Amino acid sequence: MKIMKKKYFILLVLVASFSACTDKFEEFNTDVKNPAVVEGESLFTNAQFDMVYYLSSTNVSINIFKMMSQYWTECTYIDEANYDLTNRPIPANIVLGY
């Protein structure tokens, strides 16, 4: 009985090792969600979208241009209205992928 189990185990190992081999190794190694080559049109479209988002956003941590041109003003945080940009690092607050 012990020899029979050993033969079945060896047969199982051989079948598993031969069925694990494949010729489609490159397909397993290719990341389809993150392409290596990106078209320029999609990058340009994304840059246009980001520019419109940053210029039209009402978030003070992202868009300070309306305060610098005095379209808006603030009562509490008046650093941007006074052109003092050293107290708050606003470029560090920009997060891509809203």
Summary of the structure (lengths in Angstrom):
residues: 98
radius of gyration: 29.7
end to end distance: 64.6
largest distance: 90.5
contacts: 159
relative contact order: 0.07
helix: 49%
strand: 0%
